[in-house]
Amino acid sequence: MHVNEVKYFDVIPIDSYGPGFFRVGGKIFKSGIVCSSTGVSSWYGYKDFSSLKNLENKIDVLFLGTGHEICHIPENFSKTIEKMGFNLEIMSTPSACRTYNVLLSEGRRIAIAALAVEGR
């Protein structure tokens, strides 16, 4: 089997995540994150739209990581995201991180807003 090395060029993928943290570009975030080709910032959950508003007209799809498992999201959150013009893809945080990294390497106009997974 032939394996290709993934190259990210000018963008920073999510390095890793674990109970209560993310590591992006070597920096640790002990909160949720919003990450796109323009950078990464802390995200404090479904009522925090500040970082997401900065992505208007810059992305097409927002991957939403809801933690260890897929969960219901507040209706207000999904309506606000829809008004911003993003397509919303809801999945577990591990799946959202993997999908984000793969599509980021392809140069897609995407972002991720992810809640940290909890310790088990």
C-alpha positions as CSV (number, residue, x, y, z in Angstrom):
1,M,0.0,0.0,0.0
2,H,1.3,3.5,-0.9
3,V,0.8,6.2,1.7
4,N,1.1,9.9,0.9
5,E,2.4,12.4,3.4
6,V,-0.2,15.1,4.2
7,K,1.2,18.6,3.6
8,Y,-0.6,21.6,5.0
9,F,1.5,24.5,3.6
10,D,0.2,27.8,5.0
11,V,-2.5,26.4,7.4
12,I,-2.2,24.8,10.8
13,P,-4.0,21.4,11.5
14,I,-5.2,20.2,14.8
15,D,-2.2,18.3,16.3
16,S,-4.1,16.5,19.0
17,Y,-6.8,16.6,21.6
18,G,-7.5,14.9,24.9
19,P,-9.6,15.3,28.1
20,G,-10.2,19.0,28.4
21,F,-7.6,20.3,25.8
22,F,-6.6,20.7,22.2
23,R,-3.1,21.2,20.8
24,V,-2.9,23.3,17.6
25,G,0.3,24.5,16.1
26,G,2.1,23.4,19.3
27,K,-0.1,25.6,21.5
28,I,-2.4,24.1,24.2
29,F,-6.0,25.3,24.5
30,K,-7.8,24.3,27.7
31,S,-11.2,25.2,26.2
32,G,-13.1,24.5,23.1
33,I,-11.6,25.9,19.9
34,V,-12.5,27.6,16.6
35,C,-10.0,26.8,14.0
36,S,-9.8,27.8,10.3
37,S,-7.1,28.6,7.7
38,T,-7.0,32.1,9.3
39,G,-6.0,30.9,12.8
40,V,-7.2,29.4,16.0
41,S,-8.9,30.8,19.1
42,S,-10.6,29.6,22.2
43,W,-14.3,28.9,22.0
44,Y,-16.6,28.8,25.0
45,G,-19.6,27.0,23.7
46,Y,-22.9,27.5,22.0
47,K,-23.4,31.1,23.2
48,D,-20.0,32.3,22.0
49,F,-20.3,33.6,18.5
50,S,-17.4,36.1,18.5
51,S,-14.8,33.9,16.7
52,L,-17.5,32.5,14.4
53,K,-18.6,36.0,13.2
54,N,-15.0,36.6,12.0
55,L,-15.4,33.7,9.6
56,E,-18.4,35.1,7.7
57,N,-17.8,35.0,3.9
58,K,-14.5,33.1,4.5
59,I,-15.8,29.6,4.9
60,D,-18.5,27.4,3.4
61,V,-18.7,24.6,6.0
62,L,-18.4,24.7,9.8
63,F,-17.7,21.3,11.5
64,L,-19.2,21.2,15.0
65,G,-17.5,18.9,17.4
66,T,-20.0,18.2,20.3
67,G,-17.6,16.4,22.6
68,H,-17.0,12.6,22.9
69,E,-20.3,11.8,21.2
70,I,-22.8,13.5,18.9
71,C,-25.4,15.4,21.0
72,H,-28.3,17.7,20.4
73,I,-27.3,21.4,19.9
74,P,-29.4,24.4,20.9
75,E,-31.8,25.6,18.2
76,N,-30.6,29.2,18.6
77,F,-27.1,28.1,17.7
78,S,-28.0,26.3,14.5
79,K,-30.3,29.2,13.4
80,T,-27.5,31.8,14.0
81,I,-25.0,29.7,12.1
82,E,-27.5,29.4,9.2
83,K,-28.0,33.2,9.2
84,M,-24.2,33.5,8.9
85,G,-24.4,31.5,5.7
86,F,-22.4,28.4,6.9
87,N,-23.4,24.8,6.2
88,L,-23.2,23.1,9.6
89,E,-22.0,19.5,9.9
90,I,-22.5,18.1,13.5
91,M,-20.3,15.2,14.7
92,S,-18.3,14.0,17.7
93,T,-15.2,16.0,18.4
94,P,-12.8,13.2,17.3
95,S,-14.6,12.8,14.0
96,A,-14.8,16.6,13.5
97,C,-11.0,16.9,14.1
98,R,-10.1,14.2,11.6
99,T,-12.5,15.5,9.0
100,Y,-11.3,19.0,9.4
101,N,-7.6,18.0,9.0
102,V,-8.2,16.0,5.9
103,L,-10.3,18.7,4.1
104,L,-7.9,21.4,5.3
105,S,-5.1,19.7,3.5
106,E,-7.2,19.8,0.3
107,G,-7.5,23.6,0.6
108,R,-11.2,23.7,1.3
109,R,-13.0,26.7,2.8
110,I,-13.8,25.1,6.2
111,A,-13.6,25.7,9.9
112,I,-14.2,23.7,13.1
113,A,-15.8,24.8,16.3
114,A,-15.2,22.0,18.8
115,L,-15.9,21.3,22.5
116,A,-13.2,19.4,24.3
117,V,-13.8,15.7,25.1
118,E,-14.2,14.9,28.8
119,G,-12.1,12.5,30.7
120,R,-13.5,9.0,31.0
